[in-house]
Amino acid sequence: MNNIKNYIGPEAVLQKKQEYLIPCVYHFYKKPMQIVKGEMQYLYDHTGKQYLDFYGGVSVMNAGHCNPEIVEKICEQMRTLQHTTTIYLTQPIVDLAEKLSQITPWPLKRSFFCASGSEANEGAALLAQLYTKKQKFVAVHEGLHGRTKLTMNLTGLSMWRTDPNPLSDIVHIPGAYCYRCAFGLTYPLCDLRCAKCIEDIIKNGDFAAFIIEPIQGNGGIIAPPPGYFKVVREILDKYNVLLITDEVQTGFGRTGEMFAIEHWDVEPDIMTMAKSLANGTPIGAFITNDRIASSYTRPGASTTGGNPVSAAAALATIDVIEKYQLVQRAKDLGNYFKDKLKILQQSHGLLGDVRGKGLMLGVELVKKDKIPAAEEIDYILEELKDRGILAGKTGVSRNVLTFQPPLVITRDDIDRVVETLDKIFLHF
């Protein structure tokens, strides 16, 4: 790698971070590296060491780091028109809105663009209130929906709810966490009680919407069982409560469908997205149908939302996903990877549960009696990093080894990760 000497190195980065950033900005690893370059499924540090990225910037780089086809479109747009905001007419934003209407579940059609997933969820919540003229929301305990005042309160994970004065108009219910069922039941004998319990909350309340990630990402890669969303949809319709699906982590092929909710064959009223929409270029959006969109008529804007560069990046990203059939690739490679992980599970008692869909997989690490193996996961992540592989950790107890790689990985990449994990697990 060229110009290695120009990088200040991880120690100097840490020193500046500690001096100039707000302390809440944390990082992985006891011995972190300085990442300076990305190339498809690989990252490189300041020494030139290569890392196989199996976390994808937390489910962002679906089309690969610095994908040349996307970069070219971004640069082309930057050279012609970078920013105007929505008070002037530009073509990329409307082309992107048209494209989203074609690839999202029917009858979703009308989009609003912003700059992040938090903003998208905030906007979706506002839209739900405008349409229903109701104020309250239901969310799940394991969900994560953002860092704004409202979305932080919609979030059910305590470590991400740093707001000292929580809002009172949000009720959280148990998620479909089958490995640790809140009701002590087992699927399918449970009769989907986790889905049916929502009726007890909304039947006497002023609820605008139920917001949920189809697969809880930071909650520990929790995918509801078959039938869950069908039951939820029926109950919500009964009480005229909207369904908002948060596809910020799960969208654009990640789970083996373009959007994760399609696994359950249910149409949401509002869908939010960000992260992989523009393959790392900052953008967020929410999309809804004509009927609900008609309630949002007072002037609204996001200064950089849907700007020409972000919109061009998103259009190029979707084009790459479709051109190279990355949705099907995620499904096929995800099945292959999951099978390999389940084989590992048979040999290593630390692997309590293997779950997820497509290339959004999680392995919950546990000790005796399902005690979360939180310290063990930190050791494993450090070992993987030292051996040139990056993975993540999520979950309520931060004990779920998480894999959300670029969808451009290969079977050889998966084999390398599995073989490395097998060696590391022998330590326990």
C-alpha positions as CSV (number, residue, x, y, z in Angstrom):
1,M,0.0,0.0,0.0
2,N,1.3,3.5,-0.9
3,N,2.0,6.3,1.5
4,I,1.9,4.2,4.6
5,K,4.1,6.7,6.4
6,N,1.4,9.4,6.0
7,Y,-0.9,7.6,8.4
8,I,-0.7,8.6,12.1
9,G,-1.5,5.1,13.4
10,P,-4.0,3.8,15.9
11,E,-2.4,5.2,19.0
12,A,-2.4,8.8,17.7
13,V,-6.0,8.3,16.4
14,L,-7.0,7.2,19.9
15,Q,-5.3,10.2,21.5
16,K,-7.2,12.6,19.2
17,K,-10.4,10.6,19.7
18,Q,-10.1,10.9,23.5
19,E,-9.4,14.6,23.3
20,Y,-11.8,15.8,20.7
21,L,-14.8,13.4,20.4
22,I,-17.7,13.0,22.9
23,P,-17.0,10.0,25.1
24,C,-20.0,8.1,23.9
25,V,-18.2,7.4,20.6
26,Y,-16.8,3.9,21.4
27,H,-14.8,1.4,19.4
28,F,-14.1,-2.3,19.1
29,Y,-10.9,-4.1,20.3
30,K,-8.4,-3.8,23.1
31,K,-5.8,-3.3,20.4
32,P,-7.6,-1.5,17.6
33,M,-6.2,-0.8,14.1
34,Q,-6.5,2.2,11.9
35,I,-8.6,1.4,8.9
36,V,-7.4,3.3,5.8
37,K,-8.7,1.5,2.7
38,G,-11.6,-0.7,1.5
39,E,-11.9,-2.9,-1.5
40,M,-15.0,-5.0,-2.0
41,Q,-15.0,-7.6,0.9
42,Y,-11.6,-6.4,2.2
43,L,-10.4,-3.6,4.5
44,Y,-6.8,-2.6,5.1
45,D,-5.1,-1.0,8.1
46,H,-2.3,1.6,8.1
47,T,0.4,-1.1,7.9
48,G,-1.2,-2.6,4.8
49,K,-2.6,-5.6,6.6
50,Q,-5.7,-7.0,4.9
51,Y,-8.9,-7.9,6.8
52,L,-11.8,-10.0,5.5
53,D,-14.8,-7.9,6.5
54,F,-17.7,-10.0,7.8
55,Y,-19.5,-7.1,9.4
56,G,-19.9,-4.7,6.5
57,G,-19.8,-1.5,8.5
58,V,-22.8,-2.9,10.5
59,S,-24.8,-4.1,7.5
60,V,-24.0,-1.2,5.2
61,M,-21.6,-2.3,2.5
62,N,-23.9,-4.8,0.7
63,A,-22.3,-4.1,-2.7
64,G,-18.7,-4.1,-1.3
65,H,-16.3,-1.4,-0.1
66,C,-15.5,1.2,-2.7
67,N,-17.3,-0.7,-5.4
68,P,-15.9,0.8,-8.6
69,E,-19.2,0.9,-10.5
70,I,-20.8,2.9,-7.6
71,V,-17.8,5.1,-7.0
72,E,-17.7,6.1,-10.7
73,K,-21.4,7.2,-10.6
74,I,-20.7,9.1,-7.4
75,C,-17.7,10.9,-8.9
76,E,-19.6,11.7,-12.1
77,Q,-22.4,13.3,-10.1
78,M,-19.9,15.2,-7.9
79,R,-18.3,16.7,-11.0
80,T,-21.6,18.0,-12.3
81,L,-24.0,18.8,-9.4
82,Q,-23.4,18.1,-5.7
83,H,-26.2,19.9,-3.8
84,T,-29.2,22.1,-4.3
85,T,-31.8,20.8,-1.7
86,T,-35.4,20.0,-2.6
87,I,-36.6,23.5,-3.2
88,Y,-35.1,23.1,-6.7
89,L,-36.0,20.4,-9.2
90,T,-33.3,17.7,-9.8
91,Q,-33.7,14.4,-11.5
92,P,-31.8,11.9,-9.3
93,I,-34.2,12.2,-6.3
94,V,-37.3,11.5,-8.4
95,D,-35.5,8.7,-10.3
96,L,-34.6,7.1,-7.0
97,A,-38.2,7.5,-5.6
98,E,-39.5,5.8,-8.8
99,K,-37.0,3.0,-8.4
100,L,-37.9,2.4,-4.8
101,S,-41.6,2.2,-5.7
102,Q,-40.7,-0.6,-8.1
103,I,-38.6,-2.7,-5.7
104,T,-40.5,-2.3,-2.4
105,P,-43.6,-4.4,-1.5
106,W,-46.9,-3.2,-3.1
107,P,-48.5,-0.7,-2.5
108,L,-45.6,1.3,-1.2
109,K,-45.0,4.1,-3.6
110,R,-44.2,7.6,-2.1
111,S,-40.8,8.4,-0.5
112,F,-39.4,11.0,1.7
113,F,-35.6,11.3,1.8
114,C,-33.3,12.3,4.7
115,A,-29.7,11.6,5.8
116,S,-29.9,8.7,8.2
117,G,-31.9,5.8,9.6
118,S,-32.7,7.7,12.8
119,E,-34.2,10.5,10.7
120,A,-36.1,8.0,8.6
121,N,-37.7,6.3,11.6
122,E,-38.4,9.7,13.2
123,G,-40.2,10.8,10.0
124,A,-42.1,7.5,9.7
125,A,-43.4,8.0,13.3
126,L,-44.5,11.5,12.5
127,L,-46.3,10.3,9.4
128,A,-48.1,7.7,11.4
129,Q,-49.3,10.3,13.8
130,L,-50.4,12.6,11.1
131,Y,-52.4,9.9,9.4
132,T,-54.0,8.2,12.4
133,K,-54.3,11.3,14.5
134,K,-53.1,9.2,17.4
135,Q,-49.9,9.6,19.5
136,K,-48.7,6.3,21.0
137,F,-46.4,3.6,19.7
138,V,-45.6,0.0,20.3
139,A,-42.1,-1.4,19.9
140,V,-40.2,-4.5,20.9
141,H,-37.7,-5.0,23.7
142,E,-34.9,-6.1,21.4
143,G,-35.4,-3.4,18.8
144,L,-33.0,-0.5,17.8
145,H,-34.5,2.4,15.9
146,G,-32.1,5.3,16.2
147,R,-30.4,8.1,18.2
148,T,-32.9,10.9,18.1
149,K,-35.1,11.7,21.1
150,L,-38.1,9.8,19.7
151,T,-36.2,6.9,18.1
152,M,-34.0,6.4,21.2
153,N,-37.2,5.9,23.1
154,L,-38.7,3.6,20.5
155,T,-35.5,1.5,21.0
156,G,-35.9,-1.4,23.4
157,L,-32.3,-2.1,24.1
158,S,-31.3,-0.5,27.4
159,M,-27.6,0.1,26.4
160,W,-28.8,2.4,23.6
161,R,-31.5,4.2,25.6
162,T,-29.3,6.8,27.1
163,D,-32.1,9.4,27.3
164,P,-32.5,10.2,31.1
165,N,-36.1,11.4,30.6
166,P,-37.9,8.7,28.5
167,L,-41.2,9.5,26.7
168,S,-44.3,8.0,28.2
169,D,-46.2,7.3,24.9
170,I,-44.2,4.2,24.0
171,V,-44.9,0.7,25.2
172,H,-42.5,-2.2,24.6
173,I,-43.5,-5.8,24.2
174,P,-41.5,-9.0,24.2
175,G,-40.0,-9.8,20.8
176,A,-40.1,-13.2,19.0
177,Y,-36.9,-14.3,20.8
178,C,-37.5,-18.0,20.6
179,Y,-34.2,-19.0,22.1
180,R,-35.1,-17.1,25.3
181,C,-38.8,-16.9,25.1
182,A,-40.2,-14.2,27.5
183,F,-43.2,-16.5,28.2
184,G,-41.2,-19.6,28.8
185,L,-42.8,-21.3,25.8
186,T,-41.6,-23.3,22.8
187,Y,-42.6,-22.7,19.1
188,P,-45.0,-23.9,17.7
189,L,-46.8,-24.9,20.9
190,C,-46.5,-21.3,22.0
191,D,-49.3,-20.4,19.6
192,L,-47.3,-17.2,18.8
193,R,-48.1,-15.6,22.1
194,C,-45.4,-13.0,21.5
195,A,-47.4,-11.8,18.5
196,K,-50.8,-12.0,20.1
197,C,-49.8,-10.0,23.2
198,I,-49.8,-6.8,21.2
199,E,-53.6,-6.9,21.3
200,D,-53.6,-6.5,25.1
201,I,-51.7,-3.2,24.6
202,I,-53.4,-1.6,21.7
203,K,-57.1,-2.5,22.3
204,N,-57.7,0.3,24.8
205,G,-55.1,2.8,23.7
206,D,-54.5,5.7,21.4
207,F,-51.8,3.9,19.3
208,A,-50.6,5.2,15.9
209,A,-48.2,2.4,14.9
210,F,-46.2,-0.7,15.8
211,I,-42.6,-0.3,14.7
212,I,-40.3,-3.3,14.4
213,E,-37.2,-4.6,12.6
214,P,-38.2,-7.7,10.6
215,I,-35.0,-9.2,12.1
216,Q,-33.6,-7.4,15.1
217,G,-30.0,-6.5,14.3
218,N,-28.5,-5.1,17.4
219,G,-30.9,-7.1,19.5
220,G,-29.0,-10.2,18.5
221,I,-30.1,-11.2,15.0
222,I,-33.6,-12.3,16.1
223,A,-35.8,-13.5,13.3
224,P,-39.5,-14.2,14.2
225,P,-40.9,-17.7,13.4
226,P,-43.3,-18.4,10.5
227,G,-46.7,-16.8,11.0
228,Y,-45.6,-14.1,13.4
229,F,-46.2,-11.1,11.1
230,K,-49.4,-12.5,9.8
231,V,-50.9,-12.5,13.3
232,V,-49.5,-9.1,14.0
233,R,-50.9,-7.7,10.8
234,E,-54.4,-9.0,11.6
235,I,-54.4,-7.5,15.1
236,L,-53.1,-4.1,13.9
237,D,-55.8,-4.0,11.2
238,K,-58.5,-4.8,13.7
239,Y,-57.6,-1.7,15.7
240,N,-56.5,0.6,12.8
241,V,-52.9,0.7,14.0
242,L,-50.2,1.0,11.3
243,L,-47.3,-1.3,10.8
244,I,-43.9,0.3,10.3
245,T,-41.1,-2.0,9.3
246,D,-37.5,-0.8,10.0
247,E,-35.4,-2.2,7.2
248,V,-32.3,0.0,8.0
249,Q,-30.2,-3.1,8.6
250,T,-32.2,-5.7,6.7
251,G,-32.8,-4.0,3.4
252,F,-31.4,-4.4,-0.1
253,G,-30.7,-8.1,-0.3
254,R,-29.1,-8.6,3.1
255,T,-31.5,-11.4,4.2
256,G,-31.9,-13.2,0.8
257,E,-34.9,-11.0,-0.1
258,M,-34.8,-7.4,-1.3
259,F,-36.5,-6.5,2.0
260,A,-36.7,-8.8,5.0
261,I,-40.4,-8.4,5.6
262,E,-40.9,-10.3,2.3
263,H,-39.9,-13.5,4.1
264,W,-43.3,-13.3,5.9
265,D,-45.4,-12.2,2.9
266,V,-46.8,-9.2,4.8
267,E,-47.1,-5.6,3.4
268,P,-46.1,-2.8,5.8
269,D,-47.9,0.5,5.9
270,I,-44.6,2.4,6.1
271,M,-41.1,1.1,5.5
272,T,-37.8,2.8,6.6
273,M,-34.4,2.3,5.1
274,A,-30.8,3.7,5.2
275,K,-27.4,2.1,5.6
276,S,-27.0,-0.1,2.4
277,L,-29.4,2.0,0.4
278,A,-26.5,4.0,-1.0
279,N,-23.7,1.6,0.0
280,G,-22.3,3.8,2.7
281,T,-23.1,7.2,1.3
282,P,-25.3,9.0,3.9
283,I,-29.0,8.6,3.1
284,G,-32.2,7.6,4.7
285,A,-35.8,7.2,3.5
286,F,-39.3,6.2,4.4
287,I,-41.8,5.0,1.9
288,T,-45.6,4.6,2.2
289,N,-48.7,4.2,0.1
290,D,-50.8,7.0,-1.6
291,R,-53.4,6.9,1.1
292,I,-51.1,7.5,4.0
293,A,-48.8,9.9,2.1
294,S,-51.8,12.2,1.5
295,S,-51.9,13.2,5.2
296,Y,-48.4,14.8,5.0
297,T,-49.0,18.1,3.1
298,R,-47.5,20.9,5.2
299,P,-44.1,21.9,3.9
300,G,-41.3,19.4,4.9
301,A,-37.7,19.1,3.9
302,S,-34.4,17.6,4.8
303,T,-31.5,19.9,3.8
304,T,-29.3,17.1,2.4
305,G,-32.0,14.4,2.1
306,G,-32.0,12.9,-1.4
307,N,-29.3,15.3,-2.6
308,P,-28.0,14.5,-6.1
309,V,-24.9,12.6,-4.9
310,S,-26.6,10.4,-2.4
311,A,-29.4,9.7,-4.8
312,A,-27.0,8.8,-7.6
313,A,-25.1,6.5,-5.2
314,A,-28.4,4.8,-4.2
315,L,-29.4,4.3,-7.8
316,A,-26.0,2.9,-8.7
317,T,-26.1,0.6,-5.6
318,I,-29.5,-0.8,-6.5
319,D,-28.3,-1.3,-10.1
320,V,-25.3,-3.3,-8.8
321,I,-27.5,-5.4,-6.5
322,E,-29.8,-6.3,-9.4
323,K,-27.1,-6.7,-12.1
324,Y,-25.1,-9.2,-10.1
325,Q,-28.1,-10.9,-8.5
326,L,-26.8,-10.1,-5.0
327,V,-30.2,-10.9,-3.4
328,Q,-30.0,-14.5,-4.6
329,R,-26.3,-14.6,-3.8
330,A,-27.1,-13.6,-0.2
331,K,-29.7,-16.4,0.0
332,D,-27.5,-19.1,-1.4
333,L,-24.3,-18.1,0.5
334,G,-26.3,-17.5,3.7
335,N,-27.7,-21.0,3.6
336,Y,-24.2,-22.4,3.0
337,F,-22.8,-20.3,5.9
338,K,-25.6,-21.2,8.3
339,D,-25.2,-24.9,7.6
340,K,-21.4,-24.6,8.3
341,L,-22.1,-22.8,11.5
342,K,-24.6,-25.4,12.7
343,I,-21.9,-28.1,12.1
344,L,-19.6,-26.1,14.3
345,Q,-22.4,-25.9,16.9
346,Q,-22.3,-29.7,17.1
347,S,-18.6,-29.7,18.1
348,H,-18.5,-26.7,20.4
349,G,-20.7,-26.2,23.4
350,L,-20.2,-22.5,23.4
351,L,-22.5,-22.1,20.4
352,G,-26.0,-21.9,22.0
353,D,-28.0,-20.9,19.0
354,V,-27.4,-20.2,15.3
355,R,-30.0,-18.0,13.7
356,G,-30.8,-15.4,11.0
357,K,-31.5,-15.3,7.3
358,G,-29.3,-14.8,4.3
359,L,-26.1,-13.0,5.1
360,M,-27.5,-11.6,8.4
361,L,-26.5,-14.4,10.8
362,G,-25.9,-14.5,14.5
363,V,-24.4,-17.1,16.9
364,E,-25.4,-16.7,20.5
365,L,-22.5,-17.8,22.7
366,V,-23.4,-19.2,26.1
367,K,-22.0,-21.0,29.0
368,K,-23.7,-23.5,31.2
369,D,-27.5,-22.9,31.7
370,K,-27.5,-20.4,28.8
371,I,-25.5,-17.9,30.8
372,P,-24.3,-15.3,28.2
373,A,-20.7,-15.7,27.2
374,A,-19.9,-12.0,27.0
375,E,-16.2,-12.1,28.0
376,E,-15.6,-15.0,25.7
377,I,-17.0,-13.1,22.7
378,D,-14.5,-10.3,23.2
379,Y,-11.7,-12.8,23.2
380,I,-13.0,-14.3,20.0
381,L,-13.4,-11.0,18.2
382,E,-9.9,-10.0,19.1
383,E,-8.5,-13.4,17.9
384,L,-10.5,-13.1,14.6
385,K,-9.1,-9.6,14.1
386,D,-5.5,-10.7,14.7
387,R,-6.0,-13.4,12.1
388,G,-7.4,-10.9,9.6
389,I,-11.2,-11.4,10.0
390,L,-13.7,-8.8,11.2
391,A,-17.0,-9.8,12.8
392,G,-19.4,-8.1,15.2
393,K,-21.2,-8.5,18.5
394,T,-24.8,-7.8,19.3
395,G,-27.5,-8.9,21.7
396,V,-29.1,-7.8,24.9
397,S,-26.1,-9.2,26.8
398,R,-23.6,-8.5,23.9
399,N,-22.9,-12.2,23.5
400,V,-24.1,-12.8,19.9
401,L,-21.3,-13.2,17.4
402,T,-22.7,-11.4,14.3
403,F,-22.0,-11.7,10.6
404,Q,-23.3,-9.2,8.1
405,P,-20.6,-9.2,5.3
406,P,-20.7,-7.6,1.9
407,L,-22.9,-9.7,-0.4
408,V,-20.0,-10.1,-2.8
409,I,-18.1,-12.6,-0.5
410,T,-17.4,-16.1,-1.8
411,R,-17.7,-19.6,-0.5
412,D,-13.9,-19.6,0.0
413,D,-14.3,-16.6,2.3
414,I,-17.0,-18.4,4.3
415,D,-14.8,-21.5,4.6
416,R,-11.9,-19.4,5.8
417,V,-14.1,-17.8,8.5
418,V,-15.5,-21.2,9.7
419,E,-12.1,-22.9,9.8
420,T,-10.7,-20.0,11.8
421,L,-13.6,-20.0,14.2
422,D,-13.2,-23.8,14.7
423,K,-9.6,-23.2,15.8
424,I,-10.5,-20.4,18.1
425,F,-13.4,-22.3,19.7
426,L,-10.9,-25.0,20.8
427,H,-9.6,-22.5,23.3
428,F,-12.8,-23.0,25.4
